[in-house]
Amino acid sequence: MSKSKSLVKPIALVAVVVVAALLLWRGLKHEALPAGVAGGNGRIEGVEINIATKTAGRLAEILVREGEFVQAGQVLARMDTAVLEAQLRQAEAQLRQAEAAVVAARSQEAQRRNERAAAEAVIAQREAELEAARKRMNRSQQLAKSNAIAAQQLDDDTAAYHQARAALAVAQAQLQAAEAAIATAASQVIGAEANVAAARATVERLQVEIEDAVLRSPRPGRIQYRIAQPGEVLGAGGNVLNLLDVSDVYMTIFLSTADAGRLAIGADARLVLDAAPQYVIPARVSFVSDVAQFTPKTVETAEERQKLTFRVRLQIPPELLKKYQVNVKTGLPGMGYVLVDPNAQWPAELQVKLPQ
């Protein structure tokens, strides 16, 4: 026991010395950068996507594990759709009923149009009968003046004429009724077709909701966390999984006004991670903030934190990330370096060095 205690102090002293030496080495290395090269510390970051539900429901199953690589469109999880499927069957039945109502309404309209055609034919017949009755009445009137016919005949022909006029008026009223019936039938057809459109929209909406209950990966990446578990009831927008897009990984550093002012988008950059200082990772400047800000607290020295700086993003090439995707880990600290002068050259220690 006493021997173990005696070893603690030397080990702690050695650890302090190593940490101090590392910090000193990093500081000296940063200060020893050649002209045209600037650098700053940062952490590896990536685009994270929360795979969430669109509507409230019970989580039925999760088909992936943490750390698993997935492809775009791959099914990651499923929500329980029993209620939605029942609603879909009901909506489909209502759609069939509405379609049948359209057929009936169109048949009714056709019948009313036939009735109008019949009424028009009756009117033509009544007009012909009226004309014939008028001629007979006129002849009878002329003959009655010369007492060529009996008065009774004139009375009969006159009565027949007025009956024909009345019959024509009835036929014309029937035609108007038929036209009104056609208008009513046509409006019923429009209403039935609207019901079909509404029922079809309900069916399509439920089909989309059922499809949305299958959670798919929006892009290739790696599953970082399972936020929910099967059987849990989630609200609309409830997170199920957290996905890291391993094709969009970068480091954010902060540069002084002088360095950021000379930096161009697309400028060459290098990344050196504390976890693997023997490797130098190539990158490109993909973003330079157009607004100055105080250096965040993640920068080590208090003196640097008091300076105004610009945020700079150093993007790792997607083809390189694809080659080393199993090695991509966000949160790793390190140093980022950029060429603020396009004519400057990288020193030997910042030449690209990647694992074989």
C-alpha positions in Angstrom: 0.0 0.0 0.0 2.8 2.4 0.9 4.6 1.4 -2.2 1.6 2.4 -4.3 1.3 5.7 -2.6 4.9 6.4 -3.3 4.4 5.9 -7.0 1.4 8.3 -7.2 3.4 11.5 -6.9 6.1 10.7 -9.5 3.3 9.6 -12.0 1.3 12.7 -11.4 4.4 14.8 -11.8 5.3 13.1 -15.1 1.7 13.6 -16.3 1.9 17.4 -15.5 5.2 17.6 -17.3 3.8 15.8 -20.4 0.7 18.0 -20.6 2.8 21.2 -20.1 5.2 20.0 -22.8 2.3 19.3 -25.2 0.8 22.7 -24.6 4.2 24.3 -25.1 4.8 22.3 -28.2 1.5 23.4 -29.7 2.1 27.0 -28.8 5.6 27.0 -30.2 4.3 25.2 -33.3 1.6 27.8 -33.8 4.1 30.6 -33.3 6.5 29.0 -35.7 4.1 29.0 -38.6 5.7 30.5 -41.8 4.4 33.7 -43.3 1.1 33.2 -45.2 -0.1 30.4 -42.9 -2.5 30.9 -40.1 -4.1 28.5 -37.7 -6.4 28.0 -34.8 -7.8 25.3 -32.6 -11.2 23.7 -33.1 -13.2 20.4 -33.0 -14.4 18.1 -35.7 -18.0 18.7 -36.4 -20.6 17.1 -38.7 -24.1 17.7 -39.9 -26.5 15.9 -37.5 -30.0 15.0 -38.5 -32.8 14.0 -36.1 -35.0 11.3 -37.6 -38.4 12.3 -36.2 -42.1 11.3 -36.6 -44.3 13.5 -38.7 -47.5 12.6 -36.7 -48.1 11.4 -33.2 -48.2 7.6 -32.6 -46.6 4.6 -31.1 -43.2 3.5 -32.2 -43.5 0.0 -33.5 -39.8 -1.0 -34.3 -36.3 0.3 -34.9 -34.3 -1.5 -37.5 -30.8 -0.1 -37.0 -28.3 0.0 -34.2 -26.1 2.8 -32.8 -22.9 3.1 -34.9 -24.5 1.4 -37.9 -23.9 3.0 -41.4 -27.1 3.5 -43.4 -27.8 4.5 -47.0 -30.2 7.2 -48.3 -33.7 5.9 -48.4 -33.0 3.0 -46.1 -35.8 2.1 -43.7 -34.7 3.0 -40.1 -37.9 2.6 -38.1 -41.6 2.1 -38.3 -44.6 3.6 -36.5 -47.7 1.7 -35.6 -50.2 2.3 -38.4 -53.2 0.1 -37.3 -55.5 3.2 -36.7 -54.4 4.8 -40.0 -55.0 1.6 -42.0 -58.5 1.4 -40.5 -59.2 5.0 -41.4 -57.9 4.3 -44.9 -60.3 1.4 -45.4 -63.2 3.6 -44.2 -62.1 6.4 -46.6 -61.9 3.9 -49.5 -65.4 2.7 -48.8 -66.6 6.3 -48.7 -64.9 6.9 -52.0 -66.6 3.9 -53.6 -70.0 5.2 -52.3 -69.3 8.7 -53.7 -68.4 7.2 -57.0 -71.6 5.3 -57.1 -73.5 8.5 -56.3 -71.9 10.1 -59.3 -73.1 7.4 -61.5 -76.6 7.7 -60.1 -76.6 11.5 -60.5 -75.4 11.3 -64.0 -78.1 8.7 -64.8 -80.7 11.0 -63.3 -79.5 13.9 -65.3 -79.7 11.8 -68.5 -83.2 10.9 -67.6 -84.2 14.5 -67.1 -82.7 15.4 -70.5 -84.8 12.7 -72.1 -87.8 14.1 -70.4 -87.0 17.5 -71.9 -86.7 15.9 -75.3 -90.1 14.2 -74.9 -91.6 17.5 -73.7 -90.2 19.3 -76.8 -91.8 16.6 -79.0 -95.1 17.0 -77.3 -94.9 20.8 -77.8 -94.3 20.3 -81.5 -97.4 17.9 -81.6 -99.5 20.4 -79.7 -98.4 23.3 -82.0 -99.5 21.2 -85.0 -102.8 20.3 -83.4 -103.3 24.0 -82.5 -102.7 25.1 -86.1 -105.1 22.5 -87.5 -107.8 23.5 -85.0 -107.3 27.2 -85.9 -107.7 26.5 -89.6 -110.9 24.4 -88.9 -112.3 27.2 -86.7 -111.6 29.8 -89.4 -113.3 27.7 -92.1 -116.3 27.1 -89.8 -116.5 30.8 -89.2 -116.6 31.6 -92.9 -119.2 28.9 -93.6 -121.3 29.9 -90.7 -121.7 33.4 -92.2 -123.4 31.9 -95.2 -125.3 29.3 -93.0 -123.4 26.6 -94.8 -122.9 24.7 -91.6 -124.7 24.4 -88.3 -123.9 26.7 -85.5 -123.1 23.6 -83.4 -120.2 22.8 -85.8 -118.8 26.2 -85.3 -119.0 25.9 -81.6 -117.3 22.5 -81.6 -114.4 23.8 -83.8 -114.0 26.9 -81.6 -113.9 24.7 -78.5 -111.3 22.4 -80.2 -109.1 25.4 -81.0 -109.1 26.5 -77.4 -108.4 23.0 -76.1 -105.4 22.8 -78.4 -104.1 26.1 -77.1 -104.5 24.8 -73.5 -102.8 21.6 -74.4 -99.8 23.6 -75.9 -99.6 25.6 -72.7 -99.4 22.4 -70.6 -96.7 21.0 -72.9 -94.7 24.2 -72.6 -95.0 24.1 -68.8 -93.8 20.5 -68.8 -90.8 21.6 -70.9 -89.9 24.3 -68.3 -90.2 21.7 -65.5 -88.0 19.3 -67.4 -85.3 22.1 -67.8 -85.5 22.9 -64.1 -85.1 19.2 -63.3 -82.0 19.0 -65.6 -80.5 22.0 -63.7 -81.2 20.2 -60.4 -79.7 16.9 -61.7 -76.6 18.7 -63.0 -76.0 20.3 -59.6 -76.4 16.9 -58.0 -73.7 15.6 -60.4 -71.4 18.4 -59.4 -72.0 17.7 -55.7 -71.4 14.0 -56.2 -68.2 14.6 -58.1 -67.0 17.0 -55.3 -67.7 14.3 -52.8 -65.6 11.9 -54.9 -62.7 14.4 -55.0 -62.9 14.9 -51.2 -63.0 11.2 -50.5 -60.1 10.6 -52.9 -58.1 13.4 -51.2 -58.8 11.7 -47.8 -57.5 8.4 -49.2 -54.4 10.0 -50.6 -53.7 11.8 -47.3 -54.0 8.6 -45.3 -51.8 6.8 -47.7 -49.2 9.6 -47.3 -49.5 9.4 -43.5 -49.0 5.6 -43.6 -46.0 6.1 -45.9 -44.6 8.8 -43.6 -44.9 6.3 -40.7 -42.0 4.4 -42.3 -39.0 6.5 -41.2 -36.2 6.5 -43.9 -32.7 7.9 -43.9 -32.6 11.2 -45.9 -29.0 10.7 -46.8 -26.1 8.3 -46.1 -24.7 8.5 -42.6 -24.0 6.8 -39.3 -26.6 6.3 -36.5 -25.3 8.0 -33.4 -28.1 7.6 -30.9 -31.4 5.8 -30.4 -33.4 8.5 -28.7 -36.7 6.5 -28.4 -37.5 2.8 -27.9 -40.1 0.6 -29.5 -43.4 0.8 -27.7 -43.1 4.5 -26.7 -45.8 6.9 -27.7 -44.3 9.9 -29.4 -45.9 13.3 -30.3 -45.7 14.9 -33.7 -42.1 15.7 -34.4 -40.8 13.2 -31.7 -37.2 12.3 -32.2 -36.4 8.6 -32.8 -32.8 8.5 -34.0 -29.9 10.9 -34.5 -28.0 10.5 -37.7 -24.5 11.9 -38.5 -23.9 12.7 -42.2 -20.3 11.4 -42.6 -20.1 13.1 -46.0 -20.4 16.6 -44.5 -17.7 16.9 -41.8 -15.7 20.0 -41.0 -13.7 21.9 -38.3 -14.6 25.4 -37.2 -11.7 27.7 -36.2 -11.5 31.4 -35.4 -9.0 33.7 -37.1 -7.9 37.2 -36.4 -9.2 40.1 -38.5 -5.9 40.4 -40.3 -5.8 36.7 -41.3 -9.5 36.4 -42.1 -9.4 39.4 -44.3 -6.8 37.8 -46.6 -8.6 34.4 -46.7 -10.5 33.2 -49.8 -13.2 30.6 -50.1 -11.7 27.4 -51.4 -8.3 28.2 -49.9 -6.2 25.1 -49.0 -6.3 24.0 -45.4 -4.9 21.3 -43.1 -6.2 19.6 -40.0 -4.2 17.9 -37.3 -6.1 16.1 -34.6 -4.9 15.6 -31.0 -5.9 12.0 -31.1 -3.7 11.3 -34.2 -1.0 14.0 -34.5 1.0 11.9 -36.9 -1.6 12.5 -39.6 -2.3 15.7 -41.6 -5.7 15.8 -43.1 -6.4 18.0 -46.2 -9.4 20.4 -46.2 -10.8 23.5 -47.9 -12.1 26.8 -46.6 -15.9 26.5 -47.3 -17.1 29.4 -45.2 -15.8 32.7 -43.7 -18.1 34.7 -41.5 -18.8 38.2 -42.7 -19.4 39.4 -39.1 -16.7 39.7 -36.5 -17.2 38.2 -33.0 -15.4 37.7 -29.8 -13.4 34.5 -29.7 -15.4 31.8 -27.9 -14.2 30.3 -24.6 -13.0 27.2 -26.3 -9.9 29.1 -27.3 -7.3 28.5 -24.6 -5.8 31.8 -23.6 -7.7 34.7 -22.0 -5.7 37.2 -24.2 -7.0 35.5 -27.4 -10.6 35.5 -26.0 -10.6 39.2 -25.8 -9.9 39.7 -29.5 -12.4 40.0 -32.3 -12.2 37.1 -34.7 -14.0 35.6 -37.7 -15.4 32.1 -37.8 -13.9 29.9 -40.5 -15.1 26.5 -41.6 -12.6 24.0 -42.9 -14.4 21.3 -45.0 -13.0 17.8 -45.4 -13.4 16.6 -49.0 -16.4 14.2 -49.4 -14.3 11.7 -51.4 -11.8 11.5 -48.5 -14.6 11.1 -46.0 -16.1 8.3 -48.0 -12.8 6.4 -48.0 -12.3 6.8 -44.3 -15.9 6.9 -43.1 -15.4 4.2 -40.5 -12.8 6.5 -38.9 -14.9 9.7 -38.8 -15.6 10.8 -35.2 -17.0 14.2 -34.3 -15.9 16.1 -31.2 -12.2 15.4 -31.6 -10.1 18.5 -30.8 -7.3 19.6 -33.0 -5.7 22.4 -34.9 -6.7 23.8 -38.3 -4.4 25.7 -40.6 -5.1 27.7 -43.7 -3.1 29.4 -46.4 -4.0 33.1 -46.2 -1.5 33.8 -48.9 -2.1 31.7 -52.1 1.6 31.9 -52.9 2.7 30.5 -49.6 3.9 26.9 -49.2 3.1 24.4 -46.6 5.9 23.5 -44.2 7.1 19.9 -44.1 5.2 19.1 -40.9 1.9 20.2 -42.5 2.3 18.1 -45.7 -0.7 15.7 -46.2 -0.2 12.4 -44.3 -3.0 9.9 -44.2 -3.2 6.4 -42.9 -2.6 3.6 -45.4 
